């Protein structure tokens, strides 16, 4: 089907374990780079750190301790309930890229750093599955008391925009905010800037994205026709930042557009263009080490290797991107608040360690459409039945393969799906 043709969104997408053939171990190590912008880069960079040892010093120089999180065991396999890793993307006005941000980097707020991209990556216990939860920048939440870089403690706030958390206490404060909102312990975290995204995308020769309807956005300078487009450099930044050019013009549509980018990035990273090219791999690893700032818990190269290997058998259809469920803020139509019943269902599904069934739209803000063919790999199959034999250990029941149907208010897509930007030129 032509990428300009929308299809029905009533179909259910089920993420199941073991349905797609996975590449070899090294390919899978690189695949985690695709799970989320910096995740991939953290994991891929960690594995390659042995070959680019000189870059390790820059990777660890700005590492931060995570306030309020439990100590990390030496082996991630000892973390019960799966592993959580948080990724923040900040819109810092770096001198090299400030010209691309317009008024953002020339006005009174130019010195502020906002966490405009917030993703919690959950890697489940065996069988391994990956779920990436994106939190909208316009989400209004409580922000706890945090300690900033100067050692000063900020006051707790009952309701603030989530993307302001970084300005109160850096990466640690963002993690603490999301941890208290979700009830999840988050032992690992990393941060990259939008400039870092440009460098990372360029290191692999760009990413091919699908545009179902043309995009025109005067705020980011985009005026692109429908079709497949290889984006890198400034265009990668424009694509990831565009809000007015896709869907309903809100941040929820932008999130799903960013998720399309991540899925396409995953495919590029496991393609022959990347995996069979040592120079490209070296460039990717070197760039990742220079453009990702980790938590101190991520500075051990063996921890990075363990995280990468933890997902070595996860097929694309079990890498699931979801949008944290929200409702309109009664106090401000331009902001959203947590949809707590739906969010509770999401956290319960992850705790149950079962496949996730997406029953809602691919985008809460109509930012993408799903191409004909559904998941882009194999047709949807009936859910796998739960095991009929009783577990041997009643205190630790064996996980089942029965999918947990998420509420239809939770939008999402898998890395296996073919989605395209739902641009505003229709």
N, C-alpha and C positions, 0 to 999 in steps of 0.2 A: 504494500500500500504506500501511496505517496505520503511523505511526512506532513503534507498540508491537510490531510484528511483526518478529522477527529473520529473517534469510535465511542461506542457506549462504554460507560464506566460502571455499569451494574455488575460486571463480572467480579467474582471473588478470586483473589490471588492467595494461594497457600504456599507458605515457605516450608519445605520439607527437607529432612536430612538425607543426604546421599543421592539426590535425584539427578544431579548433573555430574558429569565427569570433571574431575579437578585436575589441573596441571600438576607437575611434580613439586616436591618440597620447596625447591628454590623459587619456582614460580609463585608458590603460595606465600612465601616470605615477602615477595614483592607485592603480592595482591593486597596485603593488609594496608599498603600505602593507599589503596583505593577506598578503604573503608571510610576514611575521612581525610580531609586535606593533610593535616599534619600527622595523623596516625600512621598513614602509609609511610610518610617521610621519617617519622620517628622510628618505626620498625625496620623499614628498609635501610635507613641510615645506621641503625644499631648493628644490624648484621654486617653491613659493609664497613663498619668502623675499624675492623681489624685491618682492612686494606687502606683506609684513609685515616690512619691514626693521628696525623697532624691536625685533623679537624676536630678531634675530640675536645680539645681545650676550649674552642669556641662554643661547643655544644653544652659544656658544663659551666661555663663562666657565669651565666645568669640564672642558674638553677635556683629554685625556691622551695622552701619547706611548705608543706600543706598543713595549715592550721586546723585542728579538730578532727583529723582523720586517723584511723587506727594504724599502728606500726605495720610495716610491710614485711612478711616472712621472706626468707631467702629464696624460696621456690614459690612461684605464683600458683602452682598446683595445690598448695596448702591453703589457698584462699577459698573458703567455702562460699557456695552460692554464685560462683563465677567472678570474673574480673571486670572492674569498671575503670575506664580511662577517659578523662575529660579533655576536650580540645577546644581552645579558644582562638578566635581569629580577631585581631584588633585592627582598627583603622588608623594606626599611627601615621603622623605626617612626617615620614622619613624624607630627608632632603632629596634623595634620588627620585622619589615618586610623588612628592607633594604637589607638583604641577598638575597631576591627574585628578586631584581631589577638589579643585576649584575653591569655592568659598569655605569649604570645610577646613582648609589649611591656611586661610588668610584672615579669617575672622577672629573674634575673641575666644573661640573654643579651640583654636589651633593647637594649644599645648595639651589638651585633654586626650586621653587614650580610652577608647570605648571598646568593650567586648561585643562587637556587633554579630559575631558568629559564635554560637555556643552549642557544642555537641557532646553528649554523653555516649560513649561507646561501651556497650555491655557484651562481654564475651562469656557465654554461658558455660556451666560445667558440662562434662561429657554427657551426651554428644555436643560438640562445640557448635554454637550458632553465634552470629554477630548481629546485634541490633544497635542502630545509631539513632539516638533521640535528639532532634534539633529543637532548641528553645528559641522562640521568636524574640527578637531584640526589643519589641514593644510590649513584652510581657511584664505586668505589674506584680511584684512579689515582695515579701519581706526580705530585707537585707540585714544579716546579723552583724554584731559588733566584730570588727576586723582590726588586725594590726598591720599598719602600712610599712613601707620600706624604712621609714625613719624611726620605727619603733613606737609610734603613737597609735593609740587605740581609738577607733571611731565608734560613735554611738549606733546602736541598733535602730533600724528604721522599719516601720510597719508596712510601708508600701512605696516602692520605688521601681523605676524601670530597670529591668535586669541588666541592660547593657551599661549601666552606670557602676556596677559592682567593681569593675577593674580599677576605676578611678579612686575608690575608697581603700583598696588594699591589694591591688595587683591580682595575679593569677590565683593566689591562695584565697582571696576573698570571693572570687567568682566560684571557685570550687566549693567553698563553704556554703555559699548561697544556694547552689544547685543541690548540694548534699542535704541541706535542711529542707528544701522544697520537695525533694524526691524520697527522702528517707534512705538513700543509698550511701554506703561508705565508698569513697572514691580515693583509692590509694595512689593513683597515677594521674598526671596531667601534663599538658604541653601547650605552648602558645606559639602562634606564628602570626606575622603581619600580612596585610594584603600585598605588600611589596614582596614578601617571602613567597606568596602564592605565584606571583609573576615569575620569579626566579625558578621556582620548582616546575612550573608548567613549561617554561622555556627549556629546561634541562632535558625533557623527553620529547622535544620537538612539537609541542602543542597538543591539544586535545580536540578531537572532532565532536562537535555538538550538533544536535538536530534542532532546527527551527521550523516548527509547523506553520506558523504565521509570522510574517515579518515583524521586526522589532524596531520601534522608533522611540528614543528616550533622550530628550534634550539635556537631562540632568547628568547622564553619563556619556553623552555624545554618540550613542548607537543609532545607526540608520541602516539596518541590515535586511536583506530579502529573505524569504523562506528558503529552506534547503539545508544541506550539511555544510558546516563551516569549521575550519581549523582555527582555533583561537589560541593565541599565545601573546606574551608581552602585555601591552596596554589592553588589548581586546579581551584577554582572560579576566583582567580586573573589571572591565566594563560589564562583562557577562555576569560575573558573580555579584556585582553591586546593583545591577539594574532592578528596580522595583516598579517604576512607573511604566516600563516597557512590556511587562508580562502580566497575565492574569487580570486581577481586579485592581492592580496598582499598589497592593499592600505588601507587607513584609511576609505574610504567609505564602503568597505566590512566589516570592523571591526564594524562600526556603526550598520549595520543591524544584525550582529551576537550578539551585545549587546542588541538589541531590542528583539531578540529571547529569550535571558535570562530574560528580564523584563516581557515578556508575560508569560513565564513559572513560574516566580516568582509570578505573579498574581494568577495563578491557584493554586500554592502551598499554598498561604496565605489564600485562601478561602476553602481549603480542610479540611476535618475532622481531618487530622493529626495535623493541626495547631489550628483551631477554637475550637476544642473540648478538647484541652489540655491547661489548665490554666498555667501550668509550662512553656510551650513553649511561650505562649502569654506574660507572665511576662518577660521571658528572652528576647523576641523580643523588648518589650517596653523599658526595661532597657538598652539594647544594643544600641537602636536607640538614646536614650537620651545622651549616652556617646560618640557616634560616628558622630553626626551631629552638625555642627556649623551653627546657623541660623542668619538671619538679625534680628535687634531689633524688626521689625514689626511682627516677628513670635514668639516672646517670650511669648505672652499672650496665655495661654492654651485654652481660649475660641475661639481665632482666629483659632487655629489648629483644634478644634472641628468643627467650621463652615466650614472650607475648606474640611474636611473629609465628613461632611454631605452633602455638595454641590454636591457630586458625588454619593450619596447613591443609586440612581436609574439608573446609567449609566451601561448598559450591556457591555460585553467585546468587542462586535463588534463596539462600539462607543468610545472605547479607541483606538485612532489611532496614530501610530508612523510614523512620516515622516522625511526624511532627507532634510535639508535645501538645495535647488537646487544650483548647482554649475557648473562652466565651468572650463576647464583647464586654468591655468595661462599662458599667452603668454610669460611671463618673466622667468618661471621656471616650467618644466614639472612635478615636484614633489609637486607642490602646486596647489590650486584651488582658484577661485575668485567667487563672487556672480553672479548667474544667475538672474539678477534683474527683468526681465519681469515675470519669473516663480514665483519668491518670492513675487512679487506684487499680483499675482493671489492667492497665498496662504493666504496672509494677508487679501485680499478682501473677500475670502471665510469665514475666521473666523469672520470678521466683519459682514458678512451677516447672521451669526448664523443659518446656514443650514448644513445638513449632507454633509460629504465630500465623493466624489467618487474618489477612487484611480484608475488611468488608466495606470500607469507605472509599472515597475518591483518592486518586493519586496525589491531589493537592487540595488543601483546605481553601486556598485562595485562587484556584484555577490557573496556577502558574505553568502547568504542563498538561499535555494530553498523552494518552497511551496509544501507541501505534497498533495497527491490526496485527494479531499474532500473539498478543498478551505479553508473555515473559521473554520473548526474544530467543528462546532456547528450545524448550520442549513444551508440548501441550499440557494444560493443567490436568492433573490426575486426581482421583478420589483420595480423600485423606486416608493415611495408613491407620489400620486398626490398632488399638492398644494391645499390649501383650496379654495373653490369656493366662499365663502362669504367674503365680504369686511370687513376689520378691522374696529372696532368702533372708533378707534383713528387714524386719518390720520397722525398725527405727529409721532406716535409710532406704525408703522405697525406690525401686528402679524407675528412671524416667520413662514416660510413655511417648509414643509418636502421635498421639491424638492432638490435633491442632486446637489452640485456644483462639476462639474468634474474638478479636478486639471490637470494641464498639465502633459503629459506623462513623462516629464523630472524630475518630483518629485517622487522619490521612497518612498515606505512605506509599512506598514503592520498593521494589527489590533491585539489587544490582543486575539481575538478569532481565528486567523489563526494559523494553524500548520506549522511552518517553521523549517527548519533544517540547521545546519551549512554546507556550501558548501566547505568542506575541500579540501586540495590540493593533497590528495592521491586518484586520480581517475583512 
